[in-house]
């Protein structure tokens, strides 16, 4: 499973809670499937036992919220 990282400060106040390690970085599953996922799929994946999958779903949810805010 390919993973990527980002610093929690990247998403500002939209950052998902509890995803970052002690160093402030979030490790997430690198896959385009999250951007194409429905809200129901993301809700399922955010309960995943895999930390990388869970973080990817939470990150996508946060990015969608940020995009809505930017579009206002």
N, C-alpha and C positions, 0 to 999 in steps of 0.2 A: 504494500500500500504506500503510494507516494504521499509525502506530507510536506507542508510548508509551514512557515512561522510568520507571525507579525507581532508587533508590540501592541499591547492593549490600548495605548494612547492614540493609536491610529484612528480608532472609531470614536474617540472622545466620549461624550456622555451616552452615546449609543452602544458602547462596548458591552458585550454580554458579561454578566457577573459570574465569577467562579471558574473561568476558563484559563486564566493566566497562571503560569507557574510563579514561583517566588521571584524569578528574574523579570517578570512582567511580560513574558512572551507566551503566545498562544500557539500550540501545535495543532494543526487541523489537516484533515484528509483533502488532498488536492485532486478534485474531480469536478468536471463541469455539470455533473448530475444535480448538484445542489442549486445551481442557478436556474435550472429547468424544472425543479421540483415544485409540487403544489404545496399549499400550506399544510395539508394533512400529512404529506410525506415528511415535511420538515418536522412537524410535531412528533411523528414516530421516531425519526432519526435523532431528535434531541434527547430521547430517552435511551439511546444505544448504550450498550455496555462498553463499546470502544470509545475511548476518550477522543481520538482523532475524528471519528464520525460525529460524535456528539458536538464537538467544538465546531466542526464544519457547518452543521445545521444551525447552531446558535449564531454563528458568524453571518450566515446567509440571512437569517431573520433580522439581525441587527443592521446589515447592509440595506435590506429592503426598507426598514424603518427610516434609515438615514436618507435614502433616496426620496421617500415620500416627503420628508421634511425639506429637502433641497428643492423639490418641485413646487413648494408652496410659495 
